[in-house]
Amino acid sequence: MKKLLLAAFVFAGFSAVSQTPALGKSDPDAKKILDNVSAKFKTYKSVVAAFSLKIENASGKVLGAKTGVVNMKGSRYRVNVSGQEIYSDGSNIWTYDKAANEVQITQFDATANTITPQKMFTNFYDKDFLYKLNGETKKGNKTVQEIELTPLDKTKTFFKVLVDVDKTSQSLVGTKVFQKTGDRYTYNITSLKTNTNPPDDLFVFNAKNYPKVEIVDLR
């Protein structure tokens, strides 16, 4: 069963098509923007983000498209996307496959450098990437600042990620991940609600709501 973690969902890796910053140093202007996004996100007690995902091949042909919603509260998260649900209460992760009516349970390992939705909105960039500001563009009525990230680990499956930040709200609005295979994953945040205070049980898979579900406990 495939797992999706907002970068896997983010959601995701990051890199650059153009040259990386000179002498292996990141752009201080890009860092300032990313730091502001991270700091603002950390002030929220909870977040509900709706997103879209488009997958294209190297020639631009659309291979697939999905929409989804992610709820976040502290270290907890829940991702709902077509055919799949992922829950985490901060200790356990439940990955539910609707077609198979199967849920896999794994233990969350904070030391395993797991990509979570929260990390995709905060300072994920600090240790693993070089980054630079490409400039500003207009998308609808928004002024968007594009930041290019390049992974320091060249064995990663991706070689570049473009991160779009709303200049006014200082919030993440989208990412585009460039895989070495030529495929491209474009994530857009279509709406963002903060401090909605969802109940804690929202982040726990309740087998009673899924008749005859097969439970695969890998903890």
KOLVEXNU-249108 format. One line per 10 residues: number of its first residue (from 1); their letters; for each residue x, y, z of N, C-alpha, C, CB. Coordinates in steps of 0.2 Angstrom, whole numbers. Glycine has a CB too. Example, Ala and Ser with C-alpha at 12.3 -4.5 7.8 and 13.67 -1.06 7.14 Angstrom:
1> AS> 66:-28:39:62:-22:39:66:-16:39:57:-22:45 ~ 64:-11:35:68:-5:36:64:0:39:70:-3:29
// end
This chain:
1> MKKLLLAAFV> 4:-6:0:0:0:0:4:6:0:-5:0:6 ~ 3:11:-4:7:17:-5:5:22:1:5:21:-11 ~ 10:25:4:9:30:9:10:37:6:15:29:14 ~ 6:41:8:7:48:6:8:53:12:0:50:2 ~ 13:56:13:14:61:18:15:68:15:20:59:22 ~ 9:71:14:9:77:11:14:79:7:8:83:16 ~ 20:78:7:25:79:2:27:72:-1:31:81:5 ~ 27:68:2:27:62:-2:21:63:-6:28:55:3 ~ 19:70:1:15:77:1:19:82:3:9:76:6 ~ 23:82:3:25:88:2:31:85:1:24:92:7
11> FAGFSAVSQT> 24:90:5:23:88:4:30:87:1:18:87:4 ~ 38:74:-7:41:80:-9:49:81:-7:38:85:-5 ~ 52:84:-11:59:85:-11:60:91:-14:63:79:-14 ~ 66:94:-13:67:100:-16:74:101:-19:66:106:-11 ~ 74:105:-25:81:106:-28:81:111:-34:83:100:-32 ~ 86:112:-38:86:117:-43:89:115:-49:90:122:-40 ~ 85:118:-55:88:117:-61:94:121:-63:82:118:-67 ~ 93:127:-61:99:132:-62:104:130:-57:97:139:-61 ~ 110:134:-57:116:132:-53:114:134:-46:122:136:-55 ~ 117:131:-41:116:132:-34:120:138:-32:118:126:-30
21> PALGKSDPDA> 118:141:-26:121:147:-24:129:146:-24:119:150:-17 ~ 133:151:-25:140:151:-25:143:148:-19:143:158:-27 ~ 148:144:-19:151:142:-13:147:138:-9:154:148:-9 ~ 141:135:-11:137:131:-7:133:135:-2:141:126:-4 ~ 132:141:-3:129:145:2:122:147:0:133:152:4 ~ 117:147:5:110:149:3:109:156:3:105:146:8 ~ 104:158:-1:103:165:-2:99:168:5:98:166:-8 ~ 102:173:8:99:176:14:92:179:13:104:181:17 ~ 91:181:7:84:184:6:79:178:6:84:188:-1 ~ 81:173:3:76:167:3:75:164:10:79:161:-2
31> KKILDNVSAK> 81:164:14:80:162:21:76:166:25:87:162:24 ~ 76:173:24:72:177:28:64:176:26:73:184:26 ~ 63:175:20:56:173:18:54:166:21:55:173:10 ~ 58:161:20:56:155:23:55:155:31:61:150:21 ~ 60:159:34:60:159:41:53:163:43:66:163:44 ~ 51:168:40:45:171:41:39:166:40:44:177:37 ~ 39:162:35:33:157:34:33:152:40:34:154:27 ~ 39:150:42:39:145:47:37:148:54:46:143:48 ~ 39:154:55:38:157:62:30:159:62:41:164:62 ~ 27:161:57:20:162:57:16:156:58:18:166:50
41> FKTYKSVVAA> 18:151:54:14:144:55:14:142:62:17:139:50 ~ 20:143:65:21:140:72:16:144:77:28:141:74 ~ 14:149:75:9:153:80:2:150:80:9:160:78 ~ 0:146:75:-6:143:74:-7:137:79:-8:141:67 ~ -13:137:82:-14:131:87:-16:125:82:-19:133:92 ~ -20:126:77:-22:121:72:-23:124:65:-29:118:75 ~ -22:120:60:-23:122:53:-27:117:49:-16:123:50 ~ -31:119:45:-35:115:40:-33:118:33:-43:115:41 ~ -30:114:29:-27:116:22:-30:111:17:-20:116:22 ~ -34:114:12:-36:110:6:-31:111:1:-43:113:4
51> FSLKIENASG> -29:106:-3:-24:106:-8:-26:102:-14:-17:103:-5 ~ -22:104:-19:-23:100:-25:-16:97:-27:-26:104:-31 ~ -16:91:-31:-10:88:-33:-11:87:-40:-8:82:-29 ~ -6:89:-44:-6:87:-52:1:84:-53:-7:93:-56 ~ 0:78:-57:7:74:-58:7:75:-66:6:67:-56 ~ 13:77:-68:15:77:-76:21:74:-77:15:85:-78 ~ 22:71:-83:28:68:-86:32:74:-89:27:63:-91 ~ 38:72:-91:43:77:-94:40:81:-99:49:73:-96 ~ 36:78:-103:33:82:-109:27:86:-107:31:77:-115 ~ 25:86:-101:19:90:-99:13:87:-99:19:96:-103
61> KVLGAKTGVV> 13:80:-101:6:77:-101:4:75:-93:7:70:-105 ~ -2:77:-92:-5:76:-85:-6:68:-84:-11:80:-84 ~ -3:65:-79:-3:58:-78:-9:57:-72:3:55:-75 ~ -10:62:-68:-15:61:-63:-16:68:-59:-13:56:-58 ~ -22:68:-56:-24:74:-52:-28:72:-46:-27:79:-56 ~ -27:75:-40:-30:73:-34:-32:80:-30:-27:68:-30 ~ -37:79:-26:-38:85:-21:-38:82:-14:-44:89:-23 ~ -37:86:-9:-37:83:-3:-37:88:3:-31:79:-1 ~ -37:86:9:-37:91:15:-33:88:20:-45:92:17 ~ -29:92:23:-25:90:29:-27:94:35:-17:91:27
71> NMKGSRYRVN> -28:91:41:-29:94:47:-23:93:51:-35:91:51 ~ -21:99:55:-15:98:59:-16:102:66:-9:102:56 ~ -14:98:71:-15:101:78:-9:99:82:-22:99:81 ~ -4:103:84:2:101:87:6:96:83:0:98:94 ~ 7:91:86:11:85:82:6:81:78:15:81:87 ~ 0:82:79:-5:77:76:-7:80:69:-12:77:80 ~ -9:75:65:-11:77:58:-16:71:55:-5:78:53 ~ -20:74:50:-24:69:47:-25:71:39:-31:69:50 ~ -23:67:35:-23:69:28:-29:64:24:-16:67:24 ~ -33:68:21:-38:65:17:-37:66:10:-45:67:19
81> VSGQEIYSDG> -36:61:6:-35:62:-2:-39:56:-5:-27:62:-3 ~ -40:57:-11:-44:52:-15:-42:45:-14:-44:54:-22 ~ -46:41:-10:-45:34:-9:-40:32:-3:-42:31:-15 ~ -38:37:0:-33:36:6:-34:41:11:-26:37:3 ~ -33:39:17:-33:43:23:-27:41:28:-40:42:27 ~ -24:46:30:-18:45:35:-19:49:41:-12:48:31 ~ -19:45:47:-20:48:53:-13:48:57:-26:45:57 ~ -12:53:62:-7:52:66:-8:56:73:0:55:63 ~ -8:52:78:-9:56:85:-3:58:88:-13:51:90 ~ 3:58:84:9:60:87:13:54:89:8:64:92
91> SNIWTYDKAA> 10:48:90:13:42:92:13:36:87:11:39:99 ~ 7:36:84:5:31:79:3:34:73:0:26:82 ~ 4:30:67:2:32:61:-3:27:58:8:34:56 ~ -9:29:56:-13:24:52:-14:26:45:-20:24:56 ~ -13:21:40:-13:23:33:-19:18:31:-7:22:30 ~ -24:21:29:-30:18:26:-31:18:19:-36:20:30 ~ -32:12:16:-33:11:9:-40:10:8:-28:6:5 ~ -44:14:5:-51:13:4:-52:7:-1:-54:19:1 ~ -49:7:-6:-50:1:-11:-49:-6:-8:-46:2:-17 ~ -44:-6:-4:-43:-13:-1:-46:-14:6:-35:-13:0
101> NEVQITQFDA> -49:-8:8:-52:-8:15:-47:-11:20:-59:-12:15 ~ -41:-8:20:-35:-10:24:-32:-4:27:-30:-14:20 ~ -30:-5:33:-27:0:37:-20:-3:40:-31:3:43 ~ -15:1:38:-8:-1:41:-7:3:47:-2:-1:36 ~ -4:0:52:-2:4:58:5:4:59:-6:2:65 ~ 8:10:60:15:10:61:17:15:67:19:12:55 ~ 22:14:70:24:19:76:28:25:73:28:15:81 ~ 26:31:75:29:37:73:36:37:76:25:43:75 ~ 41:38:72:48:39:75:50:46:73:52:33:71 ~ 51:50:79:53:57:78:60:57:76:52:60:84
111> TANTITPQKM> 64:52:77:71:52:75:73:50:68:75:48:80 ~ 67:47:64:68:45:58:68:50:52:63:39:56 ~ 68:56:54:67:62:49:61:61:44:74:62:45 ~ 56:58:47:50:58:43:47:64:41:45:54:48 ~ 45:65:35:42:71:33:34:71:35:42:72:25 ~ 32:76:39:25:76:41:23:83:38:25:76:49 ~ 16:83:38:13:90:35:16:96:39:6:90:36 ~ 17:95:45:19:101:49:26:103:47:19:99:57 ~ 30:98:45:37:100:43:37:104:36:42:94:43 ~ 32:102:32:32:105:26:30:113:26:27:102:21
121> FTNFYDKDFL> 27:115:32:26:122:33:31:126:37:19:122:36 ~ 36:122:40:40:125:45:47:124:42:40:122:52 ~ 52:124:47:59:125:44:62:118:42:63:128:50 ~ 59:115:37:61:109:34:68:110:30:56:106:30 ~ 69:116:28:74:118:23:81:119:26:72:124:20 ~ 81:120:33:87:122:36:94:118:35:86:123:43 ~ 93:111:36:99:107:36:100:103:29:98:102:41 ~ 95:102:25:95:97:20:95:101:13:89:93:20 ~ 95:107:12:94:110:6:98:117:5:87:112:4 ~ 100:118:-1:102:125:-3:96:129:-6:108:125:-7
131> YKLNGETKKG> 95:135:-5:90:139:-7:91:146:-10:84:139:-2 ~ 87:148:-15:88:155:-17:82:158:-19:94:155:-23 ~ 81:164:-19:75:168:-22:76:169:-29:74:174:-18 ~ 71:166:-33:71:167:-40:68:174:-42:67:161:-43 ~ 63:177:-38:60:183:-40:53:183:-38:61:184:-47 ~ 49:187:-40:42:188:-39:38:187:-46:40:195:-36 ~ 32:184:-45:27:184:-51:20:185:-48:28:177:-54 ~ 16:187:-53:9:188:-51:5:182:-52:6:194:-54 ~ 1:179:-48:-4:173:-49:-10:176:-46:-1:167:-45 ~ -15:177:-51:-21:180:-49:-20:187:-46:-25:175:-45
141> NKTVQEIELT> -23:188:-40:-22:194:-37:-16:194:-32:-28:196:-33 ~ -12:189:-32:-7:188:-27:0:189:-30:-7:181:-24 ~ 4:192:-26:11:193:-28:15:187:-24:14:200:-26 ~ 18:183:-28:21:176:-26:28:177:-27:18:170:-30 ~ 32:175:-21:39:174:-21:41:167:-22:42:177:-15 ~ 45:166:-28:47:159:-29:54:158:-26:47:158:-37 ~ 54:152:-23:61:150:-20:63:143:-22:61:150:-12 ~ 69:143:-24:71:137:-27:76:133:-22:75:138:-34 ~ 74:126:-21:78:123:-16:81:117:-20:73:120:-11 ~ 87:115:-18:92:110:-20:94:105:-15:98:113:-24
151> PLDKTKTFFK> 92:99:-15:95:95:-10:102:94:-9:91:88:-10 ~ 105:94:-3:112:93:-3:114:85:-4:114:95:4 ~ 109:81:-3:110:74:-4:108:72:-11:106:69:1 ~ 113:71:-15:112:70:-23:109:63:-24:119:72:-26 ~ 109:59:-19:105:53:-21:98:53:-20:108:47:-16 ~ 95:59:-19:88:60:-18:85:58:-25:86:67:-16 ~ 78:56:-25:75:55:-31:73:61:-35:69:50:-30 ~ 73:67:-32:71:73:-35:78:78:-36:66:77:-31 ~ 77:82:-40:83:87:-41:81:94:-40:86:86:-48 ~ 75:96:-39:73:103:-38:66:103:-35:74:107:-44
161> VLVDVDKTSQ> 65:108:-31:58:110:-29:58:117:-29:57:107:-21 ~ 52:120:-32:51:127:-32:45:128:-26:48:129:-39 ~ 46:133:-22:41:134:-17:39:141:-18:45:134:-10 ~ 32:142:-18:29:148:-19:26:151:-13:23:148:-24 ~ 28:157:-11:25:160:-5:21:167:-6:31:162:0 ~ 16:167:-3:12:173:-4:15:179:0:4:172:-1 ~ 17:184:-4:21:189:-1:18:193:4:24:194:-7 ~ 11:194:3:7:198:8:6:194:14:1:200:5 ~ 3:188:14:1:184:20:7:180:23:-4:179:18 ~ 13:180:19:19:176:21:17:169:23:22:179:27
171> SLVGTKVFQK> 13:166:18:11:159:19:13:155:13:3:159:20 ~ 14:148:13:15:144:8:9:143:4:18:137:11 ~ 9:144:-3:4:143:-7:5:137:-12:2:149:-11 ~ 11:135:-13:12:129:-17:19:127:-18:9:131:-24 ~ 20:121:-20:27:118:-22:26:114:-28:29:114:-16 ~ 32:114:-32:33:110:-38:39:106:-37:33:114:-44 ~ 38:99:-37:44:95:-36:46:91:-43:42:89:-31 ~ 52:92:-44:55:89:-51:59:83:-49:60:95:-54 ~ 56:77:-51:59:71:-50:65:70:-56:54:65:-51 ~ 69:66:-54:75:64:-59:72:60:-65:80:60:-56
181> TGDRYTYNIT> 66:57:-64:63:53:-69:60:57:-75:58:48:-66 ~ 59:64:-73:56:68:-77:49:70:-75:56:66:-84 ~ 46:66:-71:39:68:-68:40:74:-64:37:62:-64 ~ 34:78:-63:34:84:-59:27:83:-55:34:90:-64 ~ 28:85:-49:22:85:-44:21:92:-42:24:80:-38 ~ 15:95:-44:13:101:-42:8:101:-36:11:105:-48 ~ 9:104:-31:5:105:-25:3:112:-24:8:102:-18 ~ -4:113:-24:-6:120:-23:-11:120:-16:-10:123:-29 ~ -10:125:-12:-14:126:-6:-20:130:-9:-10:129:0 ~ -26:127:-9:-32:131:-11:-36:135:-6:-36:126:-15
191> SLKTNTNPPD> -35:133:0:-38:136:6:-34:135:12:-45:135:6 ~ -34:139:17:-31:138:23:-35:141:29:-24:141:23 ~ -37:137:34:-41:140:40:-36:138:46:-48:136:40 ~ -36:143:50:-32:142:56:-36:142:63:-26:147:56 ~ -33:139:68:-36:140:75:-43:137:75:-35:147:77 ~ -45:132:72:-51:129:72:-53:124:78:-53:125:65 ~ -47:122:81:-47:118:87:-51:112:86:-51:122:93 ~ -49:107:81:-53:101:80:-52:96:86:-50:97:74 ~ -56:92:88:-55:87:93:-50:82:92:-62:83:94 ~ -47:80:97:-41:75:97:-42:69:93:-38:74:104
201> DLFVFNAKNY> -49:66:94:-50:60:91:-51:60:83:-57:57:94 ~ -51:66:81:-50:67:73:-44:64:70:-51:74:71 ~ -39:63:75:-32:61:72:-31:54:74:-27:65:75 ~ -36:50:76:-35:43:78:-40:39:73:-37:42:85 ~ -38:34:70:-42:29:66:-46:25:70:-37:25:61 ~ -53:26:69:-58:22:73:-60:16:68:-64:27:75 ~ -58:10:70:-60:4:65:-68:3:65:-57:-2:68 ~ -71:6:70:-78:5:71:-82:8:65:-81:7:77 ~ -79:13:62:-82:17:57:-80:14:50:-79:24:57 ~ -77:8:50:-75:5:44:-76:-3:44:-67:6:42
211> PKVEIVDLR> -82:-5:43:-84:-12:44:-80:-16:40:-91:-13:41 ~ -78:-22:43:-74:-27:40:-67:-25:38:-77:-30:34 ~ -64:-19:40:-58:-17:38:-52:-22:41:-56:-10:42 ~ -47:-23:36:-42:-27:38:-36:-23:41:-39:-31:32 ~ -34:-25:47:-29:-21:51:-23:-25:51:-32:-20:59 ~ -18:-21:48:-11:-24:48:-7:-20:53:-8:-23:40 ~ -5:-22:59:-2:-19:64:6:-20:63:-4:-21:71 ~ 10:-15:61:17:-16:60:21:-13:66:19:-13:53 ~ 18:-11:71:22:-8:77:26:-13:80:17:-5:82
// end
